[in-house]
Amino acid sequence: MAANVRLNLRIAVLLVSLAVPAAAQETGRITGIIVDARDGTPLEKVSVRVQDTKLAVLTTSDGRFQLDDVPAGRREVFVSSVDFILVRRVVDVVAGATHDMTIPIAAGTGTYSETVTVSGADESPAAAQQVLRSNELQQLRGVITNDPMRAIHVLPGVATGDDLRSEFSVRGLPVRNMNFTFEGVATPLLVHTVQGVQDGGSIAMVNGDVLNEIALSAGSYAQRYGNHTGAELNFLMREGSRDRVRGQLRPSVTDTSMVLEGPMGSAKRGSWLISARKSYLGAVIRRIDPENTFAFGFHDAQVKIVRDVAPAHQLQVAFTVGRSRLDQDPAFVGNDEVQEGVNDVAVGVITWRYLVTPKFILTQRISGDGNASRNVNRDGVELHRGRRSDVMYRADWTYSQSPRLTFEGGGDVRRSKESRFDQGFLLNPEFTLRESYSASAFAASSYALARIAKGRAIFEPGVRVDHSTLTGHTSASPWIETRWPLGASLIARAGGGIYRQEPEFVEVKGLRGSDLDAMRSYHADIGFEGLARSMTWQVSAYNREDRAYAWLPGAEFRVENGRLVLPSLTTRYENALDGHSRGVELAVKRRSPNGLSGWIAYNLAFTEYHNKSSGETFDADYDQRHTLNVYGVYRLSDRTSFSTRFRAGSNFPVPGYYEARTLPGAPDGPELYYLSSTRNDLRVPVYSRLDVRANRTFSWGATRLTIFAEGLNLYARANVRASSPGINGITHQVFGLFDSMFPFIPSAGLSFEF
């Protein structure tokens, strides 16, 4: 009996020993590295998990991971980290084998790709160029506003002091002088607003979730688009996913947006992307404050379709449409005030890229944009009506003769049409015609540049020629950009050129229009960039000479010899302003997907104009002497990140003729404001604001939830902005010169990815 028991035990031990290797052979191993899709940097603190198992690991500091005992067969591997897209990879696990893989993941809302694309932005010879990446747009656009334009406010070189508007200034020039491009064509500023209303909204008309990046060139730059004297801002939509159908739903307190995207066809030779967004801010305000009479809302949509028609041909179709609406309680608005206003905008671009030879690329575009706006008062009387449309054909080509020599050129032909009607109360309570015109014009342009590389140095001279039938002018605008290394970790950049801007329709064809010349600016920039460990520093200096800027004389209230001077109703636009802008810009940056990332930037600037007609000399309306912009983000783990942004500025002048006085005998008392005889002597008080944000993700299956929590104006500073005041015609005292802005505002939002 005992012998039988010992025999059975030996057989059992033998079977177990044989079974263990057999079971081990039922599993395999997955190893690999997770890298940033932008530049191939290994990513730490990234979760890698196998679906339908409990297997999950975090990447190490070198971006590597190892998953042991993975059941053999086809498995889904999910890669997730806060502030990066959720990636799914299908892996065929072979028993007893190791499957090694490299997985690039895109930051922000970028598109998944199995390859790494290294950006060449640092190779640009432009002395002052900044790029906002997709993940930075997500952090900086704000939960409440959901506005990528407001993300630009924190960029080095950008000045702003108005919480309620997305517009900004660069080197003393406003958005009117900036060049905006969407999908490679120059367009009007794409902002949700109601025309002719000071607070009629100001939010970008493009959802930040569909943008690949925003590039801002502050000073001299290659004039591919032209016709503006200030900075250039480029919006580029990303492609949809070619991997799988993906979606994102982002509800918040003030709006809801959705993005859907996916591959085109079984061969995945293309992609599609659709975005829709709707604001309900007005309804929220009225629910919180039933006595509030102001309600502004908007909705917009973007679509981009990309198709690889053939190995050498690609077709792209992109458009954005939007509507803004202002609706106020008729009982609380005057007869000359807007009770209801509507603004519709649409932009469409068709792009055909043709790789003629490996050295020659031709890109052709057909685009159209339209804008229609209408405002009525409480009685339904039309106060404003406007229409604008543009149709354009554009072609760009690039020829790489050798690695050291590249030629580039192109041009466009544009037909523009605009009409406008305005009426309202001026100096008496009767409707008076303010503006009325209808006009059209053609514009044609061409440019050519050469990119010459000598060693590590780059020289890029170019010239642009423009012709406009609105004024009949033909002009040439040359420029040159250079970049040369001064050592292993020091680069110098410099540039200069002539930049021109034709007058607008209202300045030529309006009731107060005249035969204006093009405005001119002469830019000169020099900058140095150095690398210190994982950080870069930049120092740049610039000088811009402005000539023949448009001005409408006598358009503001003022005091002369103690008497009130009313605005003129008959003067016409003149090329009256000459001036300059000079300054120094300093920035320290650390851009890394691991650890702390961000920048600290300080600008010192002086912008001044001389009015040749009146003899006055004054600070520019957008002259901000001191600007400090700070941004930082830290990814604490695969699920949590924190970011902060701080903006401070000495602020702009109050546009117009104003001064501050104190009561006699009370020098420490409150200031009172009066009309004066000197323009732009009074400034808005110093502006500063600190915002913080936290992101937390939760993943299950192919779905991920991200919760955003944000605090605006954390220390509740009482910032103010300039407003249109009331005036006492006898004492010349003004009232309501400043408006309060954001207090401390907490907010939260969600994002569902599937």
ZIFEN-V628753 format. One record per pair of residues at least 6 apart in sequence whose ideal C-beta (glycine too) atoms are under 7 Angstrom apart, sorted by the first residue. I is the first residue (numbers start at 0). J is the second residue. Records with the same first field share a line. If there is no record, write none. Layout:
I: J + J
This chain:
24: 94 + 95
25: 70 + 71 + 94
26: 68 + 69 + 70 + 71 + 94
27: 69 + 71 + 92 + 93 + 94 + 95 + 96 + 97 + 98
28: 65 + 66 + 67 + 69 + 97
29: 66 + 69 + 76 + 90 + 92 + 98
30: 64 + 65 + 97 + 99
31: 64 + 99 + 100 + 101 + 102
32: 41 + 62 + 63 + 101
33: 42 + 45 + 47 + 58 + 62 + 64 + 78 + 102 + 104
34: 40 + 41 + 42 + 62 + 101 + 103 + 115
35: 42 + 106 + 592
36: 103 + 104 + 105 + 109 + 112 + 115 + 116
37: 106 + 116 + 118
38: 117 + 118
39: 115 + 117
40: 592
41: 61 + 62
42: 58 + 62 + 80 + 592 + 593
43: 58 + 59 + 60 + 62 + 593
44: 57 + 58 + 80 + 634 + 636 + 637
45: 57 + 58 + 78 + 80 + 637
46: 55 + 57 + 79 + 80 + 637
47: 55 + 56 + 58 + 64 + 66 + 76 + 78
48: 54 + 55 + 77
49: 66 + 69 + 74 + 76
50: 74 + 75 + 77 + 700
52: 70
54: 66 + 69
56: 64 + 65 + 66
57: 637
58: 64
69: 92
70: 92
71: 92 + 93 + 94
72: 92
73: 89 + 91
74: 90 + 92
75: 87 + 89
76: 88 + 90
77: 85 + 87
78: 86 + 102 + 104
79: 85 + 637 + 696 + 698 + 703
80: 637
81: 634 + 637 + 638 + 639 + 640 + 694 + 696 + 705
82: 106 + 107 + 134 + 137 + 634 + 640 + 694
83: 104 + 105 + 106
84: 104 + 105 + 108 + 109 + 111
85: 703 + 752
86: 102 + 104 + 111
87: 243 + 701
88: 100 + 102
90: 98
92: 98
103: 112 + 113 + 114 + 115
105: 111
106: 132 + 133 + 134 + 592
107: 132 + 133 + 134 + 136 + 137
108: 133 + 137 + 208 + 247
109: 133 + 211 + 237
110: 237 + 238 + 239 + 240
111: 240 + 242
120: 130
124: 457 + 459 + 480 + 481 + 482 + 492 + 494
125: 216 + 220 + 480 + 492 + 494
126: 218 + 219 + 492 + 493 + 494 + 524 + 525 + 526 + 539
127: 156 + 216 + 217 + 218 + 524 + 526 + 539 + 584
128: 214 + 216
129: 154 + 155 + 156 + 215
130: 212 + 214
131: 150 + 151 + 154 + 212 + 213
132: 212
133: 210 + 211 + 212
135: 150
136: 147 + 150 + 207 + 210 + 213
137: 207
138: 632 + 642 + 692
139: 150 + 153 + 630 + 644
140: 146 + 147 + 149 + 150 + 207
141: 149 + 709
142: 251 + 707 + 709 + 746 + 747 + 748
143: 252 + 253 + 711 + 744 + 746
144: 202
145: 207 + 251 + 254 + 256
146: 165 + 202 + 203
147: 203 + 205 + 207 + 210 + 213
148: 165 + 190 + 203
149: 165
151: 157 + 167 + 213 + 215
152: 159 + 167 + 646
153: 628 + 630 + 644 + 646
154: 215 + 628
155: 584 + 586 + 598 + 600 + 628
156: 169 + 217 + 584 + 602
157: 167 + 169 + 628
158: 167 + 168 + 623 + 626 + 648
159: 167 + 168
160: 648 + 650 + 651 + 683 + 686 + 720
161: 720
162: 718 + 740 + 741
163: 198 + 201 + 740
164: 201
165: 190 + 201 + 202 + 203
166: 173 + 174 + 201
168: 621
169: 177 + 217 + 229 + 230
170: 217 + 541 + 543 + 580 + 582 + 604
171: 580 + 604 + 606 + 619 + 621 + 622
172: 228 + 229 + 621
173: 621
174: 188
176: 227 + 228 + 229 + 500
177: 227 + 229 + 230 + 231 + 232
178: 185 + 224 + 227 + 231 + 232
179: 185 + 186 + 188 + 232
180: 186 + 224 + 233 + 234
181: 189 + 234 + 346 + 348
182: 235 + 236 + 317 + 348 + 350
183: 348 + 350 + 364
184: 348 + 364 + 366 + 391 + 393
185: 224
186: 346 + 368
187: 368 + 370
189: 203 + 204 + 205 + 319 + 344 + 346
190: 201 + 202 + 203 + 204
191: 200 + 202 + 204 + 297 + 321 + 323
192: 199 + 200 + 201 + 323 + 342
193: 199 + 200 + 323 + 325 + 340 + 342 + 374
194: 342 + 372 + 374 + 383 + 385
195: 337 + 374 + 383 + 421
196: 325 + 337 + 340
197: 723
199: 295 + 325 + 340
200: 295 + 297 + 323 + 325
202: 297
204: 299 + 319 + 321 + 344
205: 234 + 301 + 319
206: 256 + 274 + 276 + 301
208: 247 + 256 + 258 + 274
209: 236 + 237 + 258 + 272 + 274 + 301
210: 234 + 235 + 236 + 237
211: 235 + 236 + 237
212: 235
213: 232 + 233 + 234
214: 233
215: 230 + 232
216: 230 + 231
217: 230
218: 494 + 522 + 524 + 541
219: 478 + 480 + 494 + 495 + 496 + 522 + 524
220: 231
221: 448 + 459 + 461 + 478 + 480
222: 446 + 461 + 463 + 476 + 478 + 498
223: 409 + 446
224: 231
225: 444 + 463 + 465 + 476
226: 465 + 500 + 501
227: 500
228: 498 + 499 + 500 + 518 + 520
236: 301 + 303 + 317
238: 270 + 272 + 303 + 305
239: 260 + 261 + 270 + 271 + 272 + 303
240: 260 + 261 + 262 + 270
241: 262 + 267 + 270
242: 262
243: 261
244: 261
245: 260 + 261
246: 258 + 259 + 753
247: 257 + 258 + 750 + 751 + 752
248: 257 + 751
249: 255 + 256 + 748 + 749 + 750
250: 748 + 749
251: 748
252: 283 + 746 + 747
253: 278 + 279 + 280 + 283
254: 276 + 277 + 278 + 279 + 280
255: 277
256: 274 + 275 + 276
257: 275
258: 274
259: 273
260: 270 + 271 + 272
261: 270 + 271
262: 270
263: 269 + 270 + 271 + 306
268: 306 + 307
269: 305 + 306 + 307
270: 305
271: 304
272: 302 + 303
273: 302
274: 300 + 301
275: 300
276: 298 + 299
277: 298
278: 296 + 297 + 298
279: 296
280: 295 + 296
281: 294 + 295 + 296 + 326
284: 291 + 294
285: 291 + 294
292: 327 + 328 + 331
293: 327
294: 326 + 327
295: 325
296: 324
297: 321 + 322 + 323 + 324
298: 321 + 322
299: 319 + 320 + 321
300: 320
301: 319
302: 317 + 318
303: 315 + 317
304: 315 + 316
305: 313 + 315
306: 313 + 314
307: 313
308: 314
311: 353 + 354
312: 353
313: 352
314: 351
315: 350
316: 349
317: 348
318: 345 + 346 + 347 + 348
319: 346
320: 345
321: 344
322: 341 + 343
323: 342
324: 341
325: 337 + 339 + 340
326: 339
327: 338
329: 338 + 377
332: 338 + 377
334: 376 + 377 + 378
335: 376 + 423 + 424
336: 376
337: 374 + 376 + 382
338: 375 + 376 + 377
339: 375
340: 374
341: 372 + 373
342: 372
343: 370 + 371
344: 370
345: 368 + 369
346: 368
347: 366 + 367
348: 364 + 366
349: 364 + 365
350: 362 + 364
351: 363
352: 360 + 362
353: 361
354: 360
355: 361
358: 398 + 399
359: 396 + 398
360: 396 + 397
361: 394 + 396
362: 395
363: 394
364: 393
365: 392
366: 391
367: 389 + 390
368: 389
369: 387 + 388
370: 386 + 387
371: 386
372: 383 + 385
373: 381 + 383 + 384
374: 382 + 383
375: 381 + 382
376: 382
382: 422 + 423
383: 420 + 421
384: 420
385: 418 + 419
386: 417 + 418
387: 417
388: 416
389: 413 + 415
390: 414
391: 411 + 412 + 413
392: 411 + 412
393: 409 + 411
394: 409 + 410
395: 409
396: 408 + 409
397: 405 + 407
398: 405 + 406
399: 405
400: 406
402: 452
403: 451 + 452
404: 451
405: 450
406: 449
407: 448 + 450
408: 446 + 447
409: 446
410: 444 + 445 + 446
411: 444
412: 443
413: 442
414: 439 + 441
415: 439 + 440 + 442
416: 439
417: 438 + 504
418: 436 + 437
419: 434 + 436 + 505
420: 434 + 435
421: 433 + 434
422: 430 + 431 + 432 + 433
423: 430 + 431 + 433
424: 430
425: 431 + 568
426: 565
434: 505 + 509 + 510
435: 510
436: 504 + 508 + 509
438: 504 + 508
440: 467 + 468 + 469
441: 468
442: 465 + 466 + 467
443: 466
444: 463 + 464 + 465
445: 464
446: 461 + 462 + 463
447: 461 + 462
448: 459 + 460 + 461
449: 459 + 460
450: 457 + 459
451: 458
455: 484
456: 482 + 483 + 484
457: 481 + 482
458: 481
459: 479 + 480
460: 479
461: 478
462: 475 + 476 + 477
463: 476
464: 475
465: 474 + 499
466: 473
467: 501
469: 501 + 507
470: 501 + 502 + 507 + 515
472: 501 + 517
474: 499 + 517
476: 496 + 497 + 498 + 499
477: 496 + 497
478: 494 + 495 + 496
479: 494 + 495 + 496
480: 494
481: 492 + 493 + 494
482: 490 + 492
483: 491
484: 490
485: 491
488: 529 + 530
489: 527 + 529
490: 528
491: 527
492: 526 + 528
493: 524 + 525
494: 524
495: 522 + 523 + 524
496: 522
497: 519 + 521
498: 520 + 522
499: 517 + 518 + 519
500: 517 + 518
501: 517
502: 515 + 549
505: 512
506: 512 + 515 + 549 + 572
507: 515
511: 551 + 570 + 571 + 572
512: 571 + 572
513: 571 + 572 + 573
515: 549 + 572 + 574
516: 547 + 574
518: 547 + 548 + 549
519: 546 + 547
520: 543 + 544 + 545
521: 543 + 544
522: 543
523: 541 + 542
524: 539 + 541
525: 539 + 540
526: 537 + 538 + 539
527: 538
528: 535 + 537
529: 535 + 536
533: 589 + 591
534: 587 + 588 + 589
535: 588
536: 586 + 587
537: 586
538: 585
539: 584
540: 583
541: 581 + 582
542: 579 + 581
543: 579 + 580
544: 579
545: 577 + 578 + 579
546: 577
547: 574
548: 576
549: 572 + 574
550: 572 + 573 + 575 + 576 + 610
551: 570 + 572
552: 567 + 570 + 573 + 575 + 612 + 613
553: 566 + 567 + 570
554: 566 + 567
555: 566 + 655 + 656
556: 565 + 566 + 656 + 674 + 726
557: 564 + 656 + 674 + 676
558: 564 + 656 + 674 + 675 + 676 + 731
559: 676
563: 674 + 728 + 731
573: 612
575: 610 + 611 + 612
576: 608 + 610
577: 608 + 609 + 611
578: 606 + 607 + 608 + 609 + 619
579: 607
580: 604 + 606
581: 605
582: 602 + 603 + 604 + 605
583: 603
584: 602
585: 600 + 601
586: 598 + 600
587: 598 + 599
588: 598
589: 595 + 596 + 597
590: 596
594: 633
595: 631 + 633
596: 632
597: 630 + 631 + 632
598: 630
599: 629
600: 628
601: 626 + 627
602: 626
603: 624 + 625
604: 623 + 624
605: 622 + 624
606: 618 + 619 + 621 + 622
607: 616 + 618 + 619
608: 617 + 619
609: 616
615: 678
617: 678 + 679
618: 652 + 679
620: 651 + 652 + 654 + 679
621: 651
622: 651 + 652
623: 648 + 649 + 650 + 651
624: 649
625: 648 + 649
626: 648
627: 647
628: 646
629: 644 + 645
630: 644
631: 642 + 643
632: 640 + 642
633: 640 + 641
634: 640
635: 641
638: 695 + 696
639: 694 + 695
640: 694
641: 693
642: 692
643: 689 + 690 + 691
644: 690
645: 689
646: 687 + 688
647: 686 + 687
648: 686
649: 685
650: 682 + 683 + 684 + 685 + 686
651: 682 + 683
652: 679 + 681 + 682
653: 681 + 682 + 683 + 721 + 736
654: 679 + 721
655: 678
656: 674 + 675 + 676 + 677 + 678
657: 672 + 674 + 675 + 681 + 733 + 736
658: 673 + 675 + 680 + 681
659: 670 + 672 + 681
660: 670 + 671 + 673
661: 668 + 670
662: 668
671: 732
672: 732 + 733 + 736
673: 731 + 732 + 733
674: 726 + 731 + 733
683: 719 + 720 + 721
684: 719
686: 718
687: 716
688: 712 + 716 + 718
689: 713 + 714
690: 709 + 710 + 711 + 713
691: 710 + 713
692: 707 + 709
693: 708
694: 705 + 707
695: 705 + 706
696: 703 + 704 + 705
697: 704
701: 753
702: 751 + 752 + 753
703: 752
704: 749 + 751
705: 750
706: 749
707: 747 + 748
708: 747
709: 746
710: 743 + 745
711: 741 + 743 + 744
712: 741 + 742 + 743 + 744
713: 743
715: 742 + 743
717: 739
718: 740
719: 737 + 738 + 739 + 740
720: 737 + 738 + 740
721: 736 + 737
722: 735 + 736 + 737 + 738
724: 733 + 734 + 735 + 736
725: 733 + 734 + 735
726: 733
